[in-house]
Amino acid sequence: MSTGTNRMMDEFARLMTDAAGAAQSVRKEAETAFQVQVERLLNSMDVVKREEFEVVREMAIKARDENDALLARIEALEVKLAATTQG
């Protein structure tokens, strides 16, 4: 009788292991489907990815710095021009 009980317990354990594996597979599929839906929603809303935002932000910072440097050069040239026309 004990071997029948052991066999039944082994079968039950195997069944539970298979069920856990199936549940994990279903969970992964659900997560993937959810991520696809969220990405589709964000794309339809024209939301920018973080990496793209950071690239554009760095470009804007560089452009502002270049504009500041050019403005300083123009101001220096205007002062120099004013000094030569007055003298």
C-alpha positions in Angstrom: 0.0 0.0 0.0 2.9 2.4 0.7 4.2 2.0 -2.8 0.8 3.0 -4.2 0.8 6.0 -1.9 4.3 7.0 -2.9 3.5 6.6 -6.6 0.4 8.7 -6.1 2.4 11.4 -4.3 5.1 11.3 -7.1 2.4 11.8 -9.7 0.9 14.6 -7.7 4.3 16.3 -7.3 4.9 15.9 -11.0 1.5 17.3 -11.8 2.1 20.3 -9.5 5.5 20.9 -11.1 4.0 20.8 -14.6 1.3 23.2 -13.5 3.8 25.6 -12.0 5.8 25.6 -15.2 2.6 26.2 -17.3 1.6 29.1 -15.0 5.1 30.6 -15.4 4.8 30.4 -19.2 1.3 32.0 -19.1 2.7 34.8 -16.8 5.6 35.5 -19.3 3.2 35.6 -22.2 0.8 37.9 -20.3 3.8 40.3 -19.5 4.9 40.3 -23.1 1.4 41.0 -24.3 1.0 43.8 -21.8 4.4 45.4 -22.7 3.4 45.3 -26.4 0.1 47.0 -25.6 1.7 49.7 -23.5 4.4 50.3 -26.2 1.6 50.6 -28.8 -0.3 53.0 -26.6 2.8 55.2 -26.0 3.6 55.2 -29.7 0.1 56.3 -30.6 0.4 59.2 -28.0 3.7 60.3 -29.6 5.5 59.9 -26.3 9.3 60.3 -26.6 11.6 57.6 -25.2 14.0 58.7 -22.5 17.1 58.0 -24.6 15.7 60.2 -27.4 14.9 63.0 -25.0 18.4 62.9 -23.5 20.0 63.2 -27.0 17.9 66.2 -27.9 18.5 67.7 -24.5 22.2 67.4 -25.0 21.9 69.0 -28.4 20.0 71.9 -27.0 22.5 72.5 -24.3 25.4 72.4 -26.9 23.5 74.8 -29.2 22.8 77.2 -26.3 26.5 77.2 -25.3 27.5 77.8 -28.9 25.1 80.7 -29.1 26.4 82.2 -25.9 30.0 82.0 -27.2 29.0 83.6 -30.5 27.1 86.4 -28.7 30.2 87.1 -26.6 32.4 87.2 -29.8 29.9 89.6 -31.5 29.9 91.9 -28.4 33.7 91.9 -28.4 33.8 92.7 -32.1 31.2 95.5 -31.6 33.3 97.0 -28.8 36.5 96.8 -30.9 34.7 98.3 -34.0 33.3 101.1 -31.8 36.8 101.8 -30.5 38.3 102.0 -34.0 35.6 104.2 -35.4 35.8 106.7 -32.5 39.6 106.9 -32.6 
